Amino acid sequence: MKFQQQPESRSHSYPVPVEGVTSLDFDPYASEVLRDPYPHYEMMREAGPIVWLEKYGVYAVTRYDSVRNVLTDPETYCSSAGVGLTNFHTEEPWRQPSIILEVDPPEHTKTRAVFTRILSPRALKKLTSTFEAQAELMVDRMIEKGVCDGVKDLADAFPIKVFGDAVGVPKDGREHLLPYGDMVFNAFGPANDRFKECLANLGPATEWITNACQRENLTSDGFGAELYAAADAGDISHEDAGMLVRTTLSAGLDTTIFTMGNALVNLGRNPDQWAVLRDDPKRARATIEEVLRYDSTFHSFYRTTTKETELEGVPLAREQKVLVFVASANRDPRHWADPDRFDVLRKATGNMGFGAGIHGCAGQMIARMEGEIALRTLASKVESIELLGEPILHFNNTVRGYTSMPMRVTAKKH
C-alpha cells in the first residue's frame, strides 16, 4: 500500500444534518477521547440511533443493532468507497485501496474465497503445535524474568514470530511490520497530526514490506507462497497476490497484537477474572471473545451509501459516509447485560470486534487461534500476573492497544 499526504478538505453529500438528527461538535479521533472512549460512546448512543458529527460531515451509528444492520448490508453500505473517511468514489484515492477490505462483490467474492481457502480450519490446525511450542517458550521466558513487559515479551513477540513465519516473510526486518500496520490503520481516519506524524516516521518500512512480499523473498511453505500459487492457477492475478500478502500482514498482525495486549491488561486489572482463567485454562477462547467485546481492538471504520436510503428513519443521500462504531456496539446495554463489566464467563459470541458480514476480518480465525493459544499457555503456567504501573496506551485513528505493559508474573507450583 502506497501512502501520500491526505487531502485536508473533503466534500460531503450533506453540508448539514437532516432535521431532527442530533448534531455533535465532537471529535472521536481526539487523544482525550481515545484515552478513554467509552463514556463518549455512551454519550453518542444516548444522543440517538444515528447522529451527525459536525467536524467531519458524516453520520455515525453506535448502537448494536444499527451497527450490525449497516455491516451486514453491503448492497446499501459499501466498502469500495474506502473504509476510511475519504470517499474514493467521489475523490481521487490518495492511497491504494485494499483489494479485500475495500472492494465489493463480485471482485471481493473472488479474493475472499482464495483467502478463506488458504486460512481454512484444516490449514490452521497444521500450525497448532508450532504455535503452542512457541507460546510455551515465550511464557517460560517471562516466568524466568519475573518482571517483564507483557507487550514486548508476548503480545508483540508471539504474533510477529508465529504469524510472520506462517506468512513466510523474511525474519530480518520484521520490526518494520509495526510502523507499517500503524500507518495502515491511521490512514482510515482524518488527516490529523497523528496521521501526519505516523507518515513522517514510516521510514524504510514501506520499502521493506514491498520487498518482503515479493515471491522470491517468501518461504516456499507459507501463506504468501500459497497466494502466489493461487495466481499461477488463475484464481487471482499475480499483482493481486502480492497485494494480498501485504494485506495479510497489516490486517492479521496489528489486530492480534492489540487483542492480546488488551487481554493481558484487563486480566491484570481484574484479578478475579484472571483466577477464573487460571483455574480453567480451557476458557481461553471464551476469554478472547470477551476481550474482543469489552475492549475492542477495532473502534470504528466507515461504510458508504450506494443509493438513497433510510437509516433509523433518517434519509441518506447516495455516497454518504457513515462512521460505524463497533467498539460502542460491543458495550451497548440494549444488547449486552452489564456491558461495562469484564466477565470471562460471559457468552460474548456475537461481538463485532472483528466486524461483521462479508467484510468481517478475513484473518479473524488465525487471530483468535493465536490469542487462545497464548492465553491458555499463560494460564497453564502462571499463578499470578500483576501490572506494575500504568500500561502505555498506543494512539491510533482506528485501533486501540498498548505499546508497553510492565508486569510481574509468578509461576504455578506443580
N, C-alpha and C positions, 0 to 999 in steps of 0.2 A: 504494500500500500504506500503510495507516494503522497507526501504531505506538502502543502504550501500554506501561506497565510490565509486564514479565513476572511471572507468579506465582513466588514464591520456592520453594514446595514443590510436589511433584508426587506423584501416586500411581503405582505400578508394579504390573505383574501378579505379579511375584515379589519379595518383600522380601529374599530371599536366593537365591544361585545354586543351580542343580541340583547335586547331589552329584557330585564328580569334575571339575567345571569350575574352572579356576584363577580365583581371585578376586584382583583387583589394587586396591590402595589407590593409585590413580594418576589424576591429572587431566590429560587430554590438552589442556585449554584453558589450562593454566598457562603464564605467559610464559616460564619457563625451558625448558619443553617446546617451545613454538612457536619459540623462538630456534634450536633445532637438534633437530627432532623425530625424525630418522631413527634414532639409537641407541635411542630409546624405542619406535619401531615395531618394530625388530629384537627388542627385549625381549618385546613382545607377541606377535610371530609365533612366537617360540620357546616362549612360555608355553602355546601350544596353538592349534588351529584356530579355537577360539571361546573368549573369555574374558569374565569378568564385571567390570564397572567399578563398584566399591562406591559411589563418590561420587555417581553418577548413577542407579544401579539399572538399568543397561542391559547387554545383551550387546554384544560388539564382535567384528568379523571383520577380519582384517588380511592374510590370505594371498590370493594372486591368484585361485586357483580358487574359494575361498569367497566372495570379494567379487563376482566375476563371476556366480556362481550366484545370489546374492541380487539383484543388479541386473537380471538377465535373467529373473526370475520374478515379474512384477508381480501375478500372481494370488495368490501366497503372501505376498509382501513388498510392501505397497502404499505409495504416496506420498500418498494422500488424507488420511492422519492427520497430515500435515505432514512435511517433510523435515528438520525441526529436532527438538529434544529434547521439546518439548511434544506430547502426543498429542491431536490435535484431534477424535478420535472420543470420547474419554472426558473431556476437559477443555474448558472454554469457550475458543475461539480468542481469543487476546489481540491478534492481528493478522489482517489479511485474507489468507487463503491465496492463493497464486499459482494462477491458473487454467490454467497449463500445467505447472508443476512439481509441483503438489500436488492434481491430480485424476487419477482413474483412467479407463480406458475404460468406457463409450463417450464420455464427455464429453471426455476427453483426446484421443481419436482425431480428434474434430471440430476442436478448436482447433489441434492439431498439424498437421493437414492444411492448414489455412489458412496457418499459419506456414511450413510446408515449401514451399508453392507460392510464397509471396512471396519466400522466401530460396532459390529454386531456382538451380541452376548457371547457367541462362541469365540470370537476373536479376543474379547476382553478376558474370558476365562483362561486363555492361554497365558495371560500376563499375571494372573493372580499370585502364583508362587514367587515370581520375581519381585513383585510389589511388596509382598509380605516379608521377604527376606531383607529388602532394603529398609522397610519400616522398622524391623527389629534392630537392624544395625544402628539406625539413627536414634531410636529411643534408648538403646543401650548406651550410646554416647552421651545423651542428655543425662541419664542417670549417673554415669561416671563423673560428669562435670558437677552435678548437683545444682549449681546455679548456671542457668543457660538462657538463651534467647529463643522463645517459642517460635518466633517468625523465622529468624535466620537458621536455627538448628532443625526445624521441622517443617513449618508451613511453607517457607520458601524452598528449602533444600530438597524436600521429598518430591514435590511435583517437577521441579527443574531436572532432577535426576531421572525419575522413572518415566515422566511424560516425554522429556527430551529424548531419552533412549527409545521409547515406543515410537515416536515420530521418525527418529533416525537422524537427527541433526548432529553436527559436529559437537564434541564435548568442549573444545576450546572456544571461549567466547560466549557461552550461554548467559553470562551476566548481561548481555545486551537484550535478552528477551524481556526483562522487566521494564526498562525505559520504553521499549517499543510498544509493549502492551499498554503501558500507561498512556502513551500518545494516542493509540487507537481509541481508547475509551474516553479520554479527554475530548477527542475530536467530535464526539456525539453531542457535546454541549455547545455553548456560545464561544465567541472569540474573546474570552475574558483573559485576565492576566495569568491565570493558572494554565490555560491552553498555550499562551504565548511563551511562558517560561518553559513549559514542557517541550515545545517545539524547538526552542533555542538550545535546550540541553540534550537534544536527541543524539547529537554527535554521530559516531560511526554505527549506531545501532541499525539504522535502515539498510546501510550497505552490507552489514554482517547478515541480517535477515535475508536480504535478497540473494546473497551468495549461498547461505546455508540451505535455502530452499531449492537450489538447482539440483537437478537429478544426480549429477556426478559427485555431489558433495554429501548425499544422503546414504545411509547404510542400505544394504540390499534387502533387509528383512523388516523394515519399519513401515508405518502407515504412509509415510511420504512416498516410498518406493511403490506401494500399492496404488496410490493415487496416479502416479505416472503409468503404472501398468493398466489402469482403467483407461487412460488416454490412448495407450497402444491398442486397446481393444475397441476404441472408437466411442466409448461411453461419454467422454468429455474431451475437450481439446487439450493439447499439451500446455498451452498457455494457462488454461483454467486449472490444470493440475498444479502448476507452480503457485498460482494464487490460492488454491485450496490448502496447500501445505502452509502457506503464510497465515491464512485464516485459522487453521487448526492451532497454530502456535499462539496466536493472540487470544482467540476465544477459549481455548482449552487450558491455558496456563494461569493467567491472572485470576480468573474466576475461581479456580481450585485453590490457589494460594490464599486468596482473601477469605474464602469459605472456611478453610482450615484454621486460619488465624482467628476468625470470628468465633469458631467453635472453642478454641483454646481460651480466649478472653472471657467468654460467657461461662464456661465451666470453671474458670478461675474465680470469677466473681460470684458464683453460685455453688459453694462447696457441697450443699445438699444434693444438687443435681449431678455434680461430679461423683458423689458417693453412689448414686443410683447406677451410673455407667460403670464405675469401678467394680461394683459388686456384680454386675451383669454385662460384661463386655459385648455380648451379642446385641445389646441395644445401640451399638454404634451407628447402624444405618438409621434408626429412628431418631437418634440424636442429630445426625446430619440434617434430616428433614426439618427438625425443629429449629436448627441454626438457620437454615435457608428461609424459614418463615420469620423467625424472631429478629434476626439481624442479617437481612438480605444483602448479598454481595452487590447485585444489581439494584439500583434505586429507581432509575427512570430512563425511558427512551421514548422515541416518537413513532407514531404512525401518521399517515396522510390520507385524507378522504379521496376516493376515486370518483365520487359523484356527489350531487346534492343529497343530503341525508338528514336524519334526525338522531340525535344522541341525547338520551334523557329528556326528551321533549324540546331540545334546543336545535333549531335548524342550522346546519353546517353547509357552507359552500364547498364546491369541489376544490381540491388542492389545499384544504385547510389542515395545518399541522395540529396534531393532538398529542399532548405530553402525557404519557402513561406512567403512573407511579406504582410500580409493582411492590415496592417496599411498604408503601402505605396500605395497599390492599392486603398485604400479609399481616397487618395489625388492625384490620377493620373489625370492630366489635359486632358489626352486623353479621359477620360470618364466623368469627372465632370467639369462643368463650374466654374471658380473662386474657385478652390478646397481649397485654404488656407484661405477662409473666412468662419467664423462660422455663419450660417444663418438658423434660426429655421423655416423659411418659405420655405426652400428648400425641394424638394421632394427627400429625401435621401434613399428611399427604393432601394434595390439592393446593399446597402453597405454590406461588408463582415465582419462586426465587430464581428459576431459570427461564422465566417467561411462560408462554402457553401457546397452543395452536401450532400451525405448521412451521412457524419461525422460532419456536422454542429452541433453546440452546442445543445444537446438534451434538455437542460433546458432553452433555449432562450425565450420561451413564458412566463414562470413564471418570468424570469429576466426582460423582457420588462414590464410585468404587475406591478411588484414591482416598477420599475423606474417611470412608468407612474403615478401610484397612489401617490408616494411620491412627484413628481414634480407638479402634479395637485393640491394636498393639499397645498403645499408651495405657489403656485401661487394664490390660492384662498384666502389665509390668510395673505400673506406678501406683503407689499408695495415695500420695497427695500431690497436688500442684498448688503453688502459692505465687500469685502475682507480686512482683517486687516493684512497687511504684506504678505509675500510670502508663499503660502502653502508648506508644506513639502512633497517632492516627495518620493515615495517608489520605490526603485530599485529592479527589478526582471528580470530574464532572458527572460520571456515570456510575462508577463502582465505589464501594467503601470497604476499607480494611485497614491493616496496620503494617507499619514498617519495622517496628521493634517491640518486643514484649519480654522484658526481663522477668524471669520466674525461677522458682526453686522446685525441683522435683525430687521426691523421695521414693525409693524402690519398695515394692511389696516384699514382705518377708514370707518366704515359702517354706 
